[in-house]
Amino acid sequence: MKNEKITNGLYFLMDDKRTGIIYGVLKRLHITPWQDQFADLFQDGCLAYATAFADFPGDPRTNSRFPAYAYQKVYWRLLDELRHQQRGLALTEYSLDDQDNEPTEPLPSTGAGLTTCLDRVCLQHLLTKCTPNQQRYLIGKLHFHLTDREIATRFAVSPSAVAQWKRGLIAKARQLGYNKDEFEVRK
């Protein structure tokens, strides 16, 4: 019975172009069509929508509250999936002392900011494109979890210089195609 409701939910999703709900959730989660995980997350979103259709109390076809209910269910499901994927990432610590920028040891996931958004390959690529000062800023944030003011003190520069490093790093990351919100670093 439940499988039949889920199948009906998938048909309902495809009728009248209701997939906009899935695209809206993906946009809210900053998942773009050119990212590798987009297709998988879209499919997970469709299944979550169909499950929401099956679980909805009452008739989802006639109830005006169903779209909001489905949106929230899909959002929670995809958010759980992204969290699960990010826990599995092998995050790596980098040091400016290493000439070849080889990873040294796993970095604990903090659950916020850059460390949860960048995997090892993206971080390594970003580090190769940064200036030495931007590398200092990035490593200070990721490895040492320093504030902008603490980075300024550590490297004996003004806070405005550190802000300039940060702006340059964010601009460089955006040029490389990373999402804006992945690089909104807390102060």
DRENSEVO-223123 format. One record per residue: residue in one letter; z, y, x of N, C-alpha, C in turn. Coordinates in steps of 0.1 Angstrom, whole numbers, padded with zeros to 4 digits, always signed. Layout:
<vexkols>
AZYXZYXZYX...
</vexkols>
This chain:
<vexkols>
M+0000-0012+0008+0000+0000+0000+0000+0013+0009K+0009+0013+0019+0009+0024+0028-0004+0026+0035N-0010+0015+0040-0023+0016+0047-0033+0022+0038E-0033+0019+0026-0043+0024+0016-0041+0039+0014K-0028+0043+0014-0025+0058+0012-0029+0065+0025I-0027+0059+0036-0032+0066+0049-0047+0067+0049T-0054+0056+0045-0068+0057+0044-0073+0068+0035N-0066+0069+0023-0070+0080+0014-0067+0093+0020G-0056+0094+0028-0053+0106+0035-0063+0111+0044L-0069+0101+0051-0080+0104+0061-0093+0109+0053Y-0095+0103+0042-0107+0107+0034-0104+0121+0028F-0092+0124+0024-0088+0137+0019-0089+0147+0030L-0086+0144+0042-0087+0153+0053-0101+0157+0056M-0110+0147+0055-0124+0150+0058-0132+0157+0047D-0126+0156+0035-0133+0163+0024-0130+0178+0025D-0139+0186+0021-0137+0201+0020-0133+0207+0034K-0136+0201+0045-0133+0206+0058-0118+0210+0060R-0109+0201+0057-0095+0203+0059-0091+0201+0073T-0100+0198+0082-0096+0196+0096-0092+0209+0103G-0094+0220+0096-0089+0233+0101-0074+0233+0104I-0067+0225+0096-0053+0224+0098-0050+0218+0112I-0057+0208+0116-0055+0202+0129-0059+0211+0140Y-0071+0218+0138-0075+0228+0148-0065+0239+0150G-0059+0243+0138-0049+0254+0139-0036+0250+0147V-0032+0237+0145-0021+0232+0152-0024+0231+0167L-0036+0227+0170-0040+0226+0185-0040+0240+0191K-0045+0249+0183-0046+0263+0188-0031+0268+0191R-0022+0266+0181-0008+0270+0183-0002+0264+0195L-0006+0252+0199-0001+0245+0210-0009+0248+0223H-0018+0257+0222-0026+0261+0233-0034+0250+0240I-0039+0241+0231-0048+0230+0235-0062+0235+0232T-0071+0236+0242-0084+0241+0240-0094+0229+0240P-0106+0231+0234-0116+0220+0234-0120+0215+0248W-0120+0223+0258-0124+0218+0271-0113+0211+0279Q-0101+0210+0274-0091+0202+0280-0093+0187+0278D-0090+0179+0287-0092+0164+0286-0084+0158+0274Q-0073+0163+0271-0064+0157+0261-0068+0162+0247F-0077+0171+0245-0081+0177+0232-0085+0166+0222A-0094+0157+0226-0099+0147+0216-0088+0137+0212D-0080+0133+0222-0069+0124+0218-0059+0131+0209L-0056+0143+0212-0046+0150+0203-0052+0153+0189F-0065+0156+0189-0071+0158+0176-0070+0145+0167Q-0073+0134+0174-0072+0121+0166-0058+0118+0162D-0048+0121+0171-0034+0119+0167-0030+0129+0156G-0036+0141+0156-0033+0150+0145-0039+0145+0132C-0051+0139+0132-0057+0134+0120-0048+0123+0114L-0043+0114+0123-0034+0103+0119-0021+0109+0113A-0016+0119+0119-0004+0125+0115-0006+0131+0101Y-0018+0138+0099-0021+0143+0086-0022+0132+0075A-0028+0121+0078-0029+0110+0069-0016+0105+0066T-0007+0104+0076+0006+0099+0073+0014+0108+0064A+0012+0121+0067+0019+0131+0058+0014+0130+0044F+0001+0127+0043-0005+0125+0029+0002+0114+0022A+0004+0103+0030+0010+0091+0024+0025+0093+0021D+0032+0101+0029+0047+0103+0028+0050+0114+0018F+0041+0122+0014+0043+0134+0006+0049+0130-0008P+0060+0135-0012+0065+0132-0026+0056+0139-0036G+0050+0132-0045+0042+0138-0055+0027+0136-0051D+0018+0143-0058+0004+0142-0055+0000+0153-0046P-0004+0149-0033-0008+0160-0024-0021+0167-0028R-0029+0161-0036-0042+0167-0040-0040+0179-0049T-0029+0179-0057-0027+0190-0067-0016+0199-0063N-0007+0195-0054+0005+0203-0050+0001+0213-0040S+0003+0226-0043-0001+0237-0034+0008+0237-0021R+0019+0230-0021+0028+0230-0009+0024+0220+0001F+0014+0211-0002+0011+0201+0007+0005+0206+0020P-0004+0216+0020-0010+0221+0033+0001+0225+0043A+0011+0232+0038+0022+0237+0047+0030+0225+0052Y+0032+0215+0043+0040+0203+0047+0032+0195+0058A+0019+0193+0056+0010+0186+0065+0009+0193+0078Y+0008+0206+0078+0007+0214+0090+0020+0212+0099Q+0031+0213+0092+0044+0211+0100+0045+0197+0105K+0041+0187+0097+0042+0173+0102+0033+0171+0114V+0020+0176+0113+0011+0175+0124+0016+0182+0137Y+0021+0194+0135+0027+0202+0146+0038+0194+0153W+0047+0189+0145+0059+0181+0151+0054+0169+0159R+0044+0162+0153+0039+0149+0159+0032+0153+0172L+0023+0163+0172+0016+0166+0185+0026+0172+0195L+0036+0180+0191+0045+0185+0200+0053+0173+0206D+0057+0163+0199+0064+0152+0204+0055+0144+0214E+0042+0143+0211+0032+0137+0220+0031+0144+0233L+0030+0157+0232+0029+0165+0244+0042+0164+0253R+0053+0165+0247+0066+0163+0254+0066+0149+0261H+0062+0139+0254+0062+0126+0259+0052+0125+0272Q+0041+0131+0270+0031+0131+0282+0037+0139+0293Q+0043+0150+0291+0048+0158+0302+0060+0152+0309R+0068+0144+0302+0078+0136+0309+0073+0127+0319G+0061+0122+0316+0054+0112+0325+0047+0118+0337L+0046+0131+0337+0039+0138+0348+0047+0136+0361A+0040+0134+0372+0046+0133+0385+0046+0147+0391L+0056+0155+0387+0057+0169+0393+0061+0168+0407T+0056+0177+0415+0058+0176+0429+0063+0190+0435E+0070+0189+0445+0076+0200+0452+0066+0204+0464Y+0064+0216+0466+0056+0221+0477+0064+0230+0486S+0060+0230+0499+0067+0239+0508+0057+0247+0516L+0060+0259+0519+0051+0267+0527+0051+0263+0542D+0061+0256+0546+0062+0251+0559+0052+0240+0562D+0048+0233+0552+0038+0222+0554+0024+0228+0555Q+0017+0225+0566+0004+0230+0568-0006+0225+0558D-0005+0212+0555-0015+0206+0546-0011+0206+0531N+0001+0212+0528+0005+0213+0514+0007+0199+0508E+0011+0189+0515+0013+0176+0509+0025+0175+0501P+0026+0168+0490+0038+0167+0482+0049+0160+0490T+0061+0165+0489+0072+0159+0496+0082+0150+0488E+0085+0155+0476+0094+0147+0467+0092+0151+0453P+0096+0143+0443+0094+0147+0429+0103+0159+0426L+0098+0167+0417+0105+0179+0412+0111+0176+0399P+0124+0178+0396+0129+0175+0383+0123+0185+0373S+0120+0179+0361+0114+0187+0350+0125+0196+0344T+0123+0209+0343+0132+0218+0337+0130+0219+0322G+0119+0215+0317+0116+0216+0303+0110+0230+0298A+0108+0239+0308+0103+0252+0304+0095+0258+0316G+0087+0268+0312+0080+0275+0323+0068+0267+0329L+0065+0271+0341+0054+0265+0348+0055+0250+0351T+0067+0245+0354+0068+0231+0358+0064+0221+0348T+0066+0225+0335+0062+0215+0325+0047+0217+0321C+0041+0227+0325+0027+0230+0321+0017+0225+0332L+0021+0224+0344+0011+0221+0355+0014+0208+0361D+0004+0200+0362+0005+0187+0369+0003+0190+0384R+0004+0179+0392+0003+0181+0406-0011+0186+0410V-0021+0181+0404-0035+0185+0409-0037+0200+0406C-0033+0204+0394-0035+0218+0390-0027+0227+0399L-0015+0223+0402-0007+0231+0410-0012+0232+0425Q-0017+0221+0430-0022+0221+0443-0035+0230+0444H-0043+0229+0433-0055+0237+0433-0051+0252+0432L-0042+0255+0424-0037+0269+0423-0032+0274+0436L-0024+0266+0443-0018+0270+0456-0029+0273+0466T-0040+0265+0466-0050+0268+0476-0058+0281+0473K-0057+0286+0461-0064+0298+0457-0055+0311+0459C-0042+0309+0461-0033+0320+0461-0032+0326+0475T-0028+0338+0475-0024+0345+0488-0010+0339+0492P-0006+0341+0505+0007+0336+0509+0018+0342+0501N+0017+0355+0497+0028+0361+0489+0029+0354+0475Q+0017+0352+0469+0017+0345+0456+0022+0331+0457Q+0019+0324+0468+0025+0311+0471+0040+0312+0472R+0045+0322+0478+0060+0324+0479+0066+0325+0465Y+0059+0334+0457+0064+0336+0444+0064+0323+0436L+0053+0316+0436+0052+0303+0428+0062+0293+0433I+0064+0291+0445+0074+0282+0451+0088+0286+0448G+0090+0299+0449+0104+0304+0445+0107+0301+0431K+0097+0303+0422+0100+0300+0408+0101+0285+0405L+0092+0277+0410+0092+0263+0407+0103+0255+0415H+0104+0257+0427+0113+0249+0435+0127+0254+0435F+0129+0267+0437+0142+0272+0438+0147+0279+0425H+0139+0280+0415+0142+0285+0402+0149+0299+0403L+0142+0308+0411+0147+0321+0414+0142+0331+0404T+0150+0341+0402+0145+0352+0394+0136+0361+0402D+0129+0371+0396+0121+0380+0404+0129+0388+0414R+0141+0392+0410+0150+0400+0418+0155+0392+0430E+0158+0379+0428+0162+0370+0439+0151+0367+0449I+0138+0366+0444+0127+0365+0453+0125+0377+0461A+0127+0389+0455+0126+0401+0463+0136+0402+0474T+0148+0398+0471+0159+0398+0480+0156+0388+0491R+0152+0376+0488+0150+0365+0498+0139+0369+0508F+0128+0376+0503+0117+0379+0512+0118+0394+0516A+0129+0401+0513+0131+0415+0518+0119+0424+0514V+0116+0424+0501+0106+0432+0496+0111+0439+0483S+0104+0448+0478+0109+0455+0466+0106+0447+0453P+0113+0448+0442+0110+0441+0430+0096+0444+0425S+0091+0456+0427+0078+0459+0423+0067+0451+0431A+0070+0449+0443+0061+0440+0451+0060+0426+0445V+0072+0421+0441+0073+0408+0435+0065+0408+0422A+0067+0418+0414+0059+0419+0402+0044+0419+0404Q+0040+0425+0415+0026+0426+0418+0021+0411+0422W+0029+0404+0430+0026+0390+0433+0025+0382+0420K+0034+0384+0411+0034+0377+0398+0021+0380+0390R+0018+0393+0389+0005+0397+0382-0007+0391+0388G-0007+0391+0402-0019+0385+0409-0020+0370+0407L-0008+0363+0407-0008+0349+0404-0013+0345+0390I-0008+0353+0380-0012+0351+0367-0027+0353+0365A-0032+0364+0371-0046+0367+0370-0054+0356+0377K-0050+0351+0388-0057+0340+0395-0057+0327+0387A-0046+0324+0380-0045+0312+0372-0054+0314+0360R-0055+0326+0354-0064+0327+0343-0078+0326+0347Q-0082+0331+0359-0095+0329+0364-0099+0314+0366L-0089+0306+0369-0091+0292+0371-0091+0284+0358G-0089+0292+0347-0090+0286+0333-0077+0281+0327Y-0066+0284+0333-0053+0280+0327-0050+0289+0315N-0042+0284+0306-0039+0292+0294-0029+0303+0298K-0030+0314+0290-0021+0325+0293-0006+0322+0292D-0002+0314+0282+0012+0311+0280+0018+0302+0290E+0009+0294+0297+0014+0286+0308+0020+0294+0319F+0016+0307+0320+0020+0315+0331+0028+0327+0327E+0035+0326+0316+0045+0336+0312+0058+0331+0318V+0061+0336+0330+0073+0331+0337+0085+0340+0332R+0096+0333+0330+0108+0341+0326+0114+0348+0337K+0120+0359+0335+0127+0367+0345+0140+0362+0349
</vexkols>
